[in-house]
Amino acid sequence: MSLEDFKMTPDELKEDIIEILKTIFDPEIPINIYELGLIYDVKVSDSGNVSIDMTLTAPGCPVAQTFPGEVEEKVMTVDGVSKAHVELVWEPTWTKDMMTEAAQLQLGMF
């Protein structure tokens, strides 16, 4: 199915995708991957194809091989998404400054 089937714009679909990303938690830190700042970019085409650039807190993270696929599977559950691809990127390097203020407060980093 494409976005046309759901009468959604790419921006509206992006909002739904971000909401689903907020339900996925880093396995080592009890914060969702969006608030943690691991999602660098979400692109949505008119046909519902989604491309996500994400990183991990460290290159040696034990879930580096499996986590992108798990994120893709979860994004595919959003109505209007026809394809999802997650690209694991390491630049820029993730730092705690990329976390939202709410996430930093939750972890007591202020």
Summary of the structure (lengths in Angstrom):
residues: 110
radius of gyration: 14.2
end to end distance: 44.6
largest distance: 45.3
contacts: 303
relative contact order: 0.21
helix: 31%
strand: 18%
